Amino acid sequence: MTRDFIVGVIFLSSLALVGALTFYLRQFPTGSSVIFEVGFTNVGGLEAGDPVRIRGLRAGVVDKIELHEERGLALARIKLNQDLSPRENHTFRVRPASALGGSFLHYDPGKGDLVSTENLTGTAEGDVLGMLGKILDENRDSIKAGLERLDSLLTKLDDGQGIFGGLLTNETAKARFLNTVDNMDQLTTGLREGKGVLGTLLKEGSEQQVQLKSILTRIEVAMKDFSEGKGTVGMLFKDDEARERVLTAINRFDRITEKLAGTEGLAGTVLNDSTFRQSWIDTAANLKTASKQLTATGTGVLSRLLHDEQLAANLDTAITSIASISESIKDGPGTLTSLINNPELYQDARETLTLLRDSTEDLREQEPVTAFFSILFAPF
């Protein structure tokens, strides 16, 4: 037996011993441990040596499982390598390790105050296939209804009902659908190649794309000015005084339209009072007729004054003469000037006219007597 062989045997034995110790320590952790007994009505395949996990991490091991006749439960004795005593809302659940089998005990220590470790209980979720069977059993009616709907759908497709059924059974519909798909392919190809308006917009560096980017830039600048309160619209949103003026103008306009809807004011009366409106219409018709009379074909005096040059000249001469007479009366000499400017002469003329009026009245009163005597003495 050579020296190298002895060294190799010692080396392999050491590796085996280290591996065995590592496995033992993982399965049965050393140091201080906490021991609980948890009762289960059904352990769900949990066996001694299965791990205890807290939040997915291995925290202990199931030491042994035995029946407890008095309690009528299966008691699982667990060892934890940390002092994680149960608190309020704690749970112990047996869960399947994988679809291939195996189980582990999931322990949630809970939160709040510590609780007594006596009479701890847990539940078992069962293996994966058992859980699947339970789910199928609980949803049997829904699964049956879904299968019936699926069967009905497949039947309709076979009979050519609906859009997809028509595509599967109707050659014309199928041809139209394929033609539509082909058109869509041509359209997308044209867009990629930069054909058409949209294609040119998508084509990098095209004139249309440059114009679109310029428009978008202007819009961005306008929106920036708007947010900064520039321009009329921006000022309305930023300037409280301007906004108040606009609101005041709107309120005034609202009041005006409200008055126009009624008979308040001239415009409202014209719009809503039929009698007054007819009067306005008649007045407008009369004004139209009068304006026609003022034309060259009119028959009135004003038409002749506007369009007859000779009559206008005569009227101008008459006005000039009247102005001259008025000037003469004002500056004199003459009787009218004296009557106007001499109060004594005006008073004498007034007394004379009064005397003349009285004499005329006397003569009118004496006229019947004179006529009577004229008739009486006429034969003589």
C-alpha positions as a LaTeX table, in Angstrom:
\begin{tabular}{lrrr}
\hline
Residue & $x$ (\AA) & $y$ (\AA) & $z$ (\AA) \\
\hline
Met1 & 0.00 & 0.00 & 0.00 \\
Thr2 & 1.65 & 3.19 & $-1.19$ \\
Arg3 & 1.80 & 6.46 & 0.60 \\
Asp4 & $-0.24$ & 8.29 & $-2.06$ \\
Phe5 & $-3.04$ & 5.74 & $-1.74$ \\
Ile6 & $-3.20$ & 6.23 & 2.03 \\
Val7 & $-3.27$ & 10.02 & 1.63 \\
Gly8 & $-6.13$ & 9.74 & $-0.92$ \\
Val9 & $-8.17$ & 7.49 & 1.36 \\
Ile10 & $-7.73$ & 9.91 & 4.25 \\
Phe11 & $-8.71$ & 12.86 & 2.02 \\
Leu12 & $-11.88$ & 11.17 & 0.71 \\
Ser13 & $-12.84$ & 10.05 & 4.23 \\
Ser14 & $-12.46$ & 13.61 & 5.46 \\
Leu15 & $-14.70$ & 14.90 & 2.65 \\
Ala16 & $-17.33$ & 12.27 & 3.46 \\
Leu17 & $-17.21$ & 13.13 & 7.16 \\
Val18 & $-17.56$ & 16.88 & 6.45 \\
Gly19 & $-20.52$ & 16.23 & 4.11 \\
Ala20 & $-22.24$ & 14.00 & 6.67 \\
Leu21 & $-21.77$ & 16.58 & 9.41 \\
Thr22 & $-23.10$ & 19.35 & 7.13 \\
Phe23 & $-26.21$ & 17.31 & 6.27 \\
Tyr24 & $-26.80$ & 16.44 & 9.91 \\
Leu25 & $-26.43$ & 20.02 & 11.04 \\
Arg26 & $-28.88$ & 21.24 & 8.35 \\
Gln27 & $-31.44$ & 18.62 & 9.30 \\
Phe28 & $-30.90$ & 18.76 & 13.04 \\
Pro29 & $-29.52$ & 22.18 & 14.02 \\
Thr30 & $-27.55$ & 22.33 & 17.21 \\
Gly31 & $-27.54$ & 24.93 & 19.93 \\
Ser32 & $-30.49$ & 26.15 & 21.93 \\
Ser33 & $-33.85$ & 25.13 & 20.44 \\
Val34 & $-37.53$ & 25.77 & 21.12 \\
Ile35 & $-39.87$ & 22.78 & 21.13 \\
Phe36 & $-43.62$ & 23.00 & 20.38 \\
Glu37 & $-46.33$ & 20.42 & 20.00 \\
Val38 & $-48.90$ & 21.22 & 17.32 \\
Gly39 & $-52.11$ & 19.22 & 16.89 \\
Phe40 & $-53.51$ & 18.35 & 13.43 \\
Thr41 & $-56.75$ & 16.63 & 12.46 \\
Asn42 & $-54.90$ & 15.63 & 9.27 \\
Val43 & $-51.14$ & 16.02 & 8.86 \\
Gly44 & $-51.51$ & 15.91 & 5.06 \\
Gly45 & $-48.41$ & 13.80 & 4.41 \\
Leu46 & $-46.15$ & 15.57 & 6.91 \\
Glu47 & $-43.45$ & 13.23 & 8.26 \\
Ala48 & $-40.74$ & 13.38 & 10.90 \\
Gly49 & $-37.64$ & 15.06 & 9.52 \\
Asp50 & $-39.59$ & 17.48 & 7.27 \\
Pro51 & $-38.41$ & 21.09 & 7.57 \\
Val52 & $-40.19$ & 23.92 & 9.34 \\
Arg53 & $-40.06$ & 27.15 & 7.31 \\
Ile54 & $-40.72$ & 30.71 & 8.36 \\
Arg55 & $-41.24$ & 33.16 & 5.47 \\
Gly56 & $-39.65$ & 30.61 & 3.16 \\
Leu57 & $-36.50$ & 30.15 & 5.26 \\
Arg58 & $-35.65$ & 26.91 & 7.07 \\
Ala59 & $-36.07$ & 27.59 & 10.80 \\
Gly60 & $-36.40$ & 24.11 & 12.32 \\
Val61 & $-37.45$ & 20.51 & 11.81 \\
Val62 & $-40.36$ & 18.21 & 12.61 \\
Asp63 & $-38.93$ & 15.95 & 15.33 \\
Lys64 & $-41.65$ & 13.34 & 15.47 \\
Ile65 & $-45.37$ & 12.79 & 14.89 \\
Glu66 & $-47.59$ & 10.66 & 17.14 \\
Leu67 & $-51.27$ & 10.15 & 17.83 \\
His68 & $-52.85$ & 11.65 & 20.93 \\
Glu69 & $-55.91$ & 9.62 & 21.81 \\
Glu70 & $-57.28$ & 11.98 & 24.45 \\
Arg71 & $-57.26$ & 14.99 & 22.18 \\
Gly72 & $-58.07$ & 12.99 & 19.08 \\
Leu73 & $-55.31$ & 14.71 & 17.11 \\
Ala74 & $-51.99$ & 13.91 & 15.56 \\
Leu75 & $-49.33$ & 15.79 & 17.54 \\
Ala76 & $-46.32$ & 17.01 & 15.63 \\
Arg77 & $-43.32$ & 17.84 & 17.76 \\
Ile78 & $-41.25$ & 20.60 & 16.15 \\
Lys79 & $-37.86$ & 22.01 & 17.04 \\
Leu80 & $-36.95$ & 25.58 & 16.17 \\
Asn81 & $-33.38$ & 26.83 & 16.19 \\
Gln82 & $-34.58$ & 30.31 & 17.19 \\
Asp83 & $-36.80$ & 31.55 & 19.97 \\
Leu84 & $-39.81$ & 32.42 & 17.81 \\
Ser85 & $-42.68$ & 31.77 & 20.18 \\
Pro86 & $-46.19$ & 32.06 & 18.76 \\
Arg87 & $-48.07$ & 35.33 & 19.09 \\
Glu88 & $-51.56$ & 36.49 & 18.21 \\
Asn89 & $-52.78$ & 35.45 & 14.72 \\
His90 & $-50.05$ & 32.75 & 14.42 \\
Thr91 & $-50.59$ & 29.87 & 11.96 \\
Phe92 & $-49.22$ & 26.35 & 11.34 \\
Arg93 & $-49.93$ & 25.01 & 7.86 \\
Val94 & $-48.73$ & 21.82 & 6.17 \\
Arg95 & $-47.94$ & 22.62 & 2.54 \\
Pro96 & $-46.72$ & 20.48 & $-0.37$ \\
Ala97 & $-43.04$ & 20.91 & $-1.11$ \\
Ser98 & $-43.46$ & 20.28 & $-4.86$ \\
Ala99 & $-45.67$ & 18.57 & $-7.39$ \\
Leu100 & $-43.49$ & 15.47 & $-7.09$ \\
Gly101 & $-44.30$ & 15.03 & $-3.41$ \\
Gly102 & $-42.96$ & 15.91 & 0.01 \\
Ser103 & $-44.27$ & 18.40 & 2.56 \\
Phe104 & $-43.06$ & 21.08 & 4.93 \\
Leu105 & $-44.57$ & 22.92 & 7.85 \\
His106 & $-45.10$ & 26.63 & 7.27 \\
Tyr107 & $-45.02$ & 28.56 & 10.53 \\
Asp108 & $-46.10$ & 32.20 & 10.82 \\
Pro109 & $-45.25$ & 33.46 & 14.34 \\
Gly110 & $-47.87$ & 36.23 & 14.07 \\
Lys111 & $-47.80$ & 39.66 & 15.72 \\
Gly112 & $-48.90$ & 41.09 & 19.01 \\
Asp113 & $-48.78$ & 39.54 & 22.45 \\
Leu114 & $-47.37$ & 36.09 & 23.17 \\
Val115 & $-49.87$ & 33.23 & 23.49 \\
Ser116 & $-49.76$ & 29.94 & 25.39 \\
Thr117 & $-47.90$ & 27.09 & 23.67 \\
Glu118 & $-50.40$ & 24.54 & 24.99 \\
Asn119 & $-53.08$ & 23.20 & 22.68 \\
Leu120 & $-51.52$ & 24.68 & 19.53 \\
Thr121 & $-53.30$ & 23.54 & 16.35 \\
Gly122 & $-52.55$ & 23.64 & 12.67 \\
Thr123 & $-54.09$ & 22.81 & 9.28 \\
Ala124 & $-53.00$ & 20.90 & 6.20 \\
Glu125 & $-53.47$ & 22.07 & 2.64 \\
Gly126 & $-52.79$ & 18.61 & 1.22 \\
Asp127 & $-50.63$ & 17.67 & $-1.74$ \\
Val128 & $-50.72$ & 19.40 & $-5.10$ \\
Leu129 & $-52.92$ & 16.81 & $-6.75$ \\
Gly130 & $-55.29$ & 16.82 & $-3.79$ \\
Met131 & $-55.56$ & 20.61 & $-3.90$ \\
Leu132 & $-56.16$ & 20.45 & $-7.65$ \\
Gly133 & $-58.89$ & 17.88 & $-7.14$ \\
Lys134 & $-60.49$ & 20.04 & $-4.45$ \\
Ile135 & $-60.45$ & 23.08 & $-6.72$ \\
Leu136 & $-61.99$ & 21.06 & $-9.56$ \\
Asp137 & $-64.66$ & 19.71 & $-7.25$ \\
Glu138 & $-65.54$ & 23.16 & $-5.88$ \\
Asn139 & $-65.77$ & 24.64 & $-9.38$ \\
Arg140 & $-67.40$ & 21.65 & $-11.08$ \\
Asp141 & $-70.50$ & 23.60 & $-12.17$ \\
Ser142 & $-68.47$ & 26.51 & $-13.56$ \\
Ile143 & $-66.14$ & 24.14 & $-15.42$ \\
Lys144 & $-69.12$ & 22.23 & $-16.83$ \\
Ala145 & $-70.78$ & 25.46 & $-17.98$ \\
Gly146 & $-67.51$ & 26.60 & $-19.57$ \\
Leu147 & $-67.11$ & 23.31 & $-21.42$ \\
Glu148 & $-70.70$ & 23.55 & $-22.65$ \\
Arg149 & $-70.10$ & 27.06 & $-23.95$ \\
Leu150 & $-66.89$ & 25.91 & $-25.62$ \\
Asp151 & $-68.77$ & 23.03 & $-27.24$ \\
Ser152 & $-71.50$ & 25.43 & $-28.43$ \\
Leu153 & $-68.85$ & 27.77 & $-29.83$ \\
Leu154 & $-67.13$ & 24.96 & $-31.71$ \\
Thr155 & $-70.49$ & 23.79 & $-33.07$ \\
Lys156 & $-71.27$ & 27.29 & $-34.35$ \\
Leu157 & $-67.85$ & 27.48 & $-35.94$ \\
Asp158 & $-68.45$ & 24.15 & $-37.70$ \\
Asp159 & $-71.85$ & 25.41 & $-38.92$ \\
Gly160 & $-70.30$ & 28.62 & $-40.26$ \\
Gln161 & $-72.10$ & 30.92 & $-37.82$ \\
Gly162 & $-70.59$ & 34.24 & $-36.82$ \\
Ile163 & $-67.58$ & 36.02 & $-38.27$ \\
Phe164 & $-65.02$ & 33.34 & $-37.51$ \\
Gly165 & $-67.41$ & 30.58 & $-38.61$ \\
Gly166 & $-67.93$ & 32.36 & $-41.90$ \\
Leu167 & $-64.19$ & 32.70 & $-42.36$ \\
Leu168 & $-63.75$ & 28.97 & $-41.77$ \\
Thr169 & $-66.57$ & 27.76 & $-44.05$ \\
Asn170 & $-67.39$ & 30.54 & $-46.56$ \\
Glu171 & $-64.82$ & 30.79 & $-49.32$ \\
Thr172 & $-66.00$ & 34.25 & $-50.38$ \\
Ala173 & $-65.66$ & 35.60 & $-46.83$ \\
Lys174 & $-62.30$ & 33.90 & $-46.52$ \\
Ala175 & $-61.13$ & 35.47 & $-49.79$ \\
Arg176 & $-62.30$ & 38.93 & $-48.65$ \\
Phe177 & $-60.53$ & 38.50 & $-45.34$ \\
Leu178 & $-57.31$ & 37.43 & $-47.05$ \\
Asn179 & $-57.68$ & 40.37 & $-49.44$ \\
Thr180 & $-58.09$ & 42.72 & $-46.48$ \\
Val181 & $-55.01$ & 41.25 & $-44.84$ \\
Asp182 & $-53.10$ & 41.70 & $-48.09$ \\
Asn183 & $-54.25$ & 45.32 & $-48.32$ \\
Met184 & $-53.14$ & 45.91 & $-44.75$ \\
Asp185 & $-49.77$ & 44.39 & $-45.59$ \\
Gln186 & $-49.44$ & 46.66 & $-48.63$ \\
Leu187 & $-50.46$ & 49.65 & $-46.50$ \\
Thr188 & $-47.89$ & 48.92 & $-43.81$ \\
Thr189 & $-45.27$ & 48.28 & $-46.48$ \\
Gly190 & $-46.09$ & 51.64 & $-48.07$ \\
Leu191 & $-45.80$ & 53.34 & $-44.69$ \\
Arg192 & $-42.40$ & 51.75 & $-44.09$ \\
Glu193 & $-41.27$ & 52.87 & $-47.56$ \\
Gly194 & $-42.49$ & 56.44 & $-46.95$ \\
Lys195 & $-45.36$ & 56.40 & $-49.45$ \\
Gly196 & $-48.44$ & 58.56 & $-49.02$ \\
Val197 & $-49.04$ & 61.35 & $-46.51$ \\
Leu198 & $-48.62$ & 59.16 & $-43.45$ \\
Gly199 & $-45.62$ & 57.45 & $-44.98$ \\
Thr200 & $-43.86$ & 60.76 & $-45.61$ \\
Leu201 & $-44.65$ & 61.83 & $-42.07$ \\
Leu202 & $-43.03$ & 58.65 & $-40.77$ \\
Lys203 & $-40.04$ & 58.90 & $-43.08$ \\
Glu204 & $-37.12$ & 60.43 & $-41.26$ \\
Gly205 & $-35.97$ & 63.76 & $-42.69$ \\
Ser206 & $-38.88$ & 64.18 & $-45.13$ \\
Glu207 & $-40.29$ & 67.64 & $-45.86$ \\
Gln208 & $-43.65$ & 66.74 & $-44.34$ \\
Gln209 & $-42.00$ & 65.46 & $-41.18$ \\
Val210 & $-39.95$ & 68.65 & $-40.92$ \\
Gln211 & $-43.13$ & 70.72 & $-41.33$ \\
Leu212 & $-44.92$ & 68.61 & $-38.72$ \\
Lys213 & $-42.05$ & 69.05 & $-36.28$ \\
Ser214 & $-42.12$ & 72.80 & $-36.97$ \\
Ile215 & $-45.87$ & 72.90 & $-36.25$ \\
Leu216 & $-45.38$ & 70.92 & $-33.06$ \\
Thr217 & $-42.59$ & 73.30 & $-32.04$ \\
Arg218 & $-44.89$ & 76.29 & $-32.61$ \\
Ile219 & $-47.61$ & 74.60 & $-30.58$ \\
Glu220 & $-45.11$ & 73.95 & $-27.80$ \\
Val221 & $-44.01$ & 77.62 & $-27.85$ \\
Ala222 & $-47.65$ & 78.75 & $-27.85$ \\
Met223 & $-48.44$ & 76.49 & $-24.90$ \\
Lys224 & $-45.39$ & 77.82 & $-23.07$ \\
Asp225 & $-46.51$ & 81.40 & $-23.69$ \\
Phe226 & $-49.99$ & 80.41 & $-22.59$ \\
Ser227 & $-48.68$ & 78.93 & $-19.32$ \\
Glu228 & $-46.61$ & 82.08 & $-18.74$ \\
Gly229 & $-49.67$ & 84.29 & $-19.24$ \\
Lys230 & $-48.57$ & 85.76 & $-22.58$ \\
Gly231 & $-51.14$ & 86.65 & $-25.23$ \\
Thr232 & $-54.86$ & 87.30 & $-24.82$ \\
Val233 & $-55.83$ & 83.78 & $-23.74$ \\
Gly234 & $-52.84$ & 83.41 & $-21.45$ \\
Met235 & $-53.61$ & 86.78 & $-19.87$ \\
Leu236 & $-57.19$ & 85.66 & $-19.21$ \\
Phe237 & $-55.89$ & 82.67 & $-17.26$ \\
Lys238 & $-53.08$ & 84.48 & $-15.45$ \\
Asp239 & $-54.37$ & 88.04 & $-14.97$ \\
Asp240 & $-57.19$ & 88.14 & $-12.43$ \\
Glu241 & $-58.16$ & 91.69 & $-13.40$ \\
Ala242 & $-58.48$ & 90.83 & $-17.11$ \\
Arg243 & $-60.43$ & 87.70 & $-16.29$ \\
Glu244 & $-62.77$ & 89.75 & $-14.08$ \\
Arg245 & $-63.34$ & 92.21 & $-16.93$ \\
Val246 & $-64.22$ & 89.40 & $-19.32$ \\
Leu247 & $-66.62$ & 87.90 & $-16.77$ \\
Thr248 & $-68.22$ & 91.33 & $-16.27$ \\
Ala249 & $-68.64$ & 91.74 & $-20.04$ \\
Ile250 & $-70.19$ & 88.28 & $-20.26$ \\
Asn251 & $-72.60$ & 89.12 & $-17.45$ \\
Arg252 & $-73.58$ & 92.34 & $-19.18$ \\
Phe253 & $-74.12$ & 90.50 & $-22.46$ \\
Asp254 & $-76.24$ & 87.97 & $-20.59$ \\
Arg255 & $-78.38$ & 90.74 & $-19.13$ \\
Ile256 & $-78.76$ & 92.33 & $-22.58$ \\
Thr257 & $-79.89$ & 89.06 & $-24.14$ \\
Glu258 & $-82.28$ & 88.56 & $-21.22$ \\
Lys259 & $-83.79$ & 91.98 & $-21.88$ \\
Leu260 & $-83.99$ & 91.24 & $-25.60$ \\
Ala261 & $-85.92$ & 88.08 & $-24.77$ \\
Gly262 & $-88.57$ & 90.23 & $-23.05$ \\
Thr263 & $-90.21$ & 93.54 & $-23.93$ \\
Glu264 & $-87.86$ & 95.70 & $-21.83$ \\
Gly265 & $-86.19$ & 98.41 & $-23.88$ \\
Leu266 & $-86.68$ & 99.46 & $-27.51$ \\
Ala267 & $-84.89$ & 96.48 & $-29.08$ \\
Gly268 & $-86.77$ & 93.96 & $-26.91$ \\
Thr269 & $-90.08$ & 95.63 & $-27.79$ \\
Val270 & $-89.23$ & 95.53 & $-31.50$ \\
Leu271 & $-88.32$ & 91.83 & $-31.27$ \\
Asn272 & $-91.23$ & 90.63 & $-29.12$ \\
Asp273 & $-94.12$ & 93.11 & $-29.51$ \\
Ser274 & $-95.81$ & 92.26 & $-32.83$ \\
Thr275 & $-97.87$ & 95.49 & $-32.91$ \\
Phe276 & $-94.85$ & 97.69 & $-32.26$ \\
Arg277 & $-92.81$ & 95.67 & $-34.75$ \\
Gln278 & $-95.49$ & 96.16 & $-37.41$ \\
Ser279 & $-95.45$ & 99.90 & $-36.69$ \\
Trp280 & $-91.70$ & 99.92 & $-37.27$ \\
Ile281 & $-92.17$ & 97.99 & $-40.50$ \\
Asp282 & $-94.85$ & 100.44 & $-41.66$ \\
Thr283 & $-92.64$ & 103.40 & $-40.71$ \\
Ala284 & $-89.75$ & 101.89 & $-42.65$ \\
Ala285 & $-92.06$ & 101.38 & $-45.65$ \\
Asn286 & $-93.22$ & 105.01 & $-45.42$ \\
Leu287 & $-89.62$ & 106.21 & $-45.20$ \\
Lys288 & $-88.82$ & 104.12 & $-48.26$ \\
Thr289 & $-91.75$ & 105.66 & $-50.14$ \\
Ala290 & $-90.73$ & 109.16 & $-49.03$ \\
Ser291 & $-87.15$ & 108.54 & $-50.12$ \\
Lys292 & $-88.42$ & 107.50 & $-53.54$ \\
Gln293 & $-90.34$ & 110.82 & $-53.75$ \\
Leu294 & $-87.06$ & 112.63 & $-53.13$ \\
Thr295 & $-85.50$ & 111.09 & $-56.24$ \\
Ala296 & $-85.49$ & 112.80 & $-59.65$ \\
Thr297 & $-88.70$ & 111.00 & $-60.62$ \\
Gly298 & $-90.56$ & 112.22 & $-57.52$ \\
Thr299 & $-93.58$ & 114.49 & $-57.75$ \\
Gly300 & $-93.29$ & 116.45 & $-54.51$ \\
Val301 & $-91.93$ & 119.91 & $-53.79$ \\
Leu302 & $-88.82$ & 118.59 & $-52.07$ \\
Ser303 & $-87.99$ & 116.47 & $-55.14$ \\
Arg304 & $-88.33$ & 119.55 & $-57.33$ \\
Leu305 & $-86.21$ & 121.59 & $-54.91$ \\
Leu306 & $-83.51$ & 118.87 & $-54.96$ \\
His307 & $-83.44$ & 118.27 & $-58.72$ \\
Asp308 & $-84.96$ & 121.44 & $-60.45$ \\
Glu309 & $-82.10$ & 123.90 & $-60.79$ \\
Gln310 & $-84.39$ & 126.77 & $-61.88$ \\
Leu311 & $-86.67$ & 126.34 & $-58.89$ \\
Ala312 & $-83.65$ & 126.12 & $-56.62$ \\
Ala313 & $-82.29$ & 129.32 & $-58.13$ \\
Asn314 & $-85.68$ & 131.07 & $-57.69$ \\
Leu315 & $-85.82$ & 129.87 & $-54.06$ \\
Asp316 & $-82.30$ & 131.15 & $-53.51$ \\
Thr317 & $-83.31$ & 134.53 & $-55.02$ \\
Ala318 & $-86.41$ & 134.69 & $-52.82$ \\
Ile319 & $-84.39$ & 133.88 & $-49.73$ \\
Thr320 & $-81.88$ & 136.57 & $-50.70$ \\
Ser321 & $-84.70$ & 139.08 & $-51.19$ \\
Ile322 & $-86.24$ & 138.16 & $-47.83$ \\
Ala323 & $-82.83$ & 138.59 & $-46.23$ \\
Ser324 & $-82.49$ & 142.04 & $-47.88$ \\
Ile325 & $-85.98$ & 143.05 & $-46.75$ \\
Ser326 & $-85.21$ & 141.90 & $-43.25$ \\
Glu327 & $-82.00$ & 143.86 & $-43.27$ \\
Ser328 & $-83.89$ & 146.97 & $-44.49$ \\
Ile329 & $-86.53$ & 146.53 & $-41.82$ \\
Lys330 & $-83.81$ & 146.20 & $-39.21$ \\
Asp331 & $-81.67$ & 149.16 & $-40.29$ \\
Gly332 & $-84.44$ & 151.38 & $-41.82$ \\
Pro333 & $-85.62$ & 153.82 & $-42.83$ \\
Gly334 & $-89.30$ & 153.02 & $-43.27$ \\
Thr335 & $-92.55$ & 152.53 & $-41.45$ \\
Leu336 & $-91.87$ & 148.94 & $-40.38$ \\
Thr337 & $-88.50$ & 149.97 & $-38.96$ \\
Ser338 & $-90.19$ & 152.74 & $-36.97$ \\
Leu339 & $-92.87$ & 150.36 & $-35.76$ \\
Ile340 & $-90.23$ & 147.93 & $-34.60$ \\
Asn341 & $-87.73$ & 150.35 & $-33.12$ \\
Asn342 & $-90.03$ & 153.26 & $-31.97$ \\
Pro343 & $-92.20$ & 152.22 & $-29.01$ \\
Glu344 & $-94.37$ & 155.38 & $-29.19$ \\
Leu345 & $-95.21$ & 154.85 & $-32.86$ \\
Tyr346 & $-95.94$ & 151.18 & $-32.10$ \\
Gln347 & $-98.29$ & 152.28 & $-29.30$ \\
Asp348 & $-100.08$ & 154.84 & $-31.54$ \\
Ala349 & $-100.52$ & 152.22 & $-34.27$ \\
Arg350 & $-101.92$ & 149.76 & $-31.75$ \\
Glu351 & $-104.42$ & 152.38 & $-30.44$ \\
Thr352 & $-105.45$ & 153.24 & $-34.01$ \\
Leu353 & $-106.07$ & 149.60 & $-34.83$ \\
Thr354 & $-108.08$ & 149.22 & $-31.64$ \\
Leu355 & $-110.22$ & 152.27 & $-32.57$ \\
Leu356 & $-110.67$ & 150.95 & $-36.09$ \\
Arg357 & $-111.76$ & 147.57 & $-34.74$ \\
Asp358 & $-114.29$ & 149.24 & $-32.43$ \\
Ser359 & $-115.68$ & 151.38 & $-35.29$ \\
Thr360 & $-116.04$ & 148.30 & $-37.43$ \\
Glu361 & $-117.98$ & 146.59 & $-34.70$ \\
Asp362 & $-120.31$ & 149.60 & $-34.40$ \\
Leu363 & $-120.94$ & 149.67 & $-38.13$ \\
Arg364 & $-121.71$ & 145.95 & $-38.13$ \\
Glu365 & $-124.21$ & 146.43 & $-35.31$ \\
Gln366 & $-125.88$ & 149.39 & $-37.11$ \\
Glu367 & $-126.11$ & 147.67 & $-40.48$ \\
Pro368 & $-129.49$ & 145.89 & $-39.82$ \\
Val369 & $-131.17$ & 149.19 & $-38.83$ \\
Thr370 & $-129.82$ & 151.00 & $-41.86$ \\
Ala371 & $-131.00$ & 148.21 & $-44.15$ \\
Phe372 & $-134.49$ & 148.28 & $-42.58$ \\
Phe373 & $-134.91$ & 152.02 & $-43.14$ \\
Ser374 & $-133.54$ & 151.72 & $-46.66$ \\
Ile375 & $-136.21$ & 149.15 & $-47.51$ \\
Leu376 & $-138.92$ & 151.14 & $-45.76$ \\
Phe377 & $-138.22$ & 154.45 & $-47.53$ \\
Ala378 & $-137.24$ & 153.01 & $-50.85$ \\
Pro379 & $-140.67$ & 153.62 & $-52.56$ \\
Phe380 & $-140.53$ & 157.22 & $-51.59$ \\
\hline
\end{tabular}
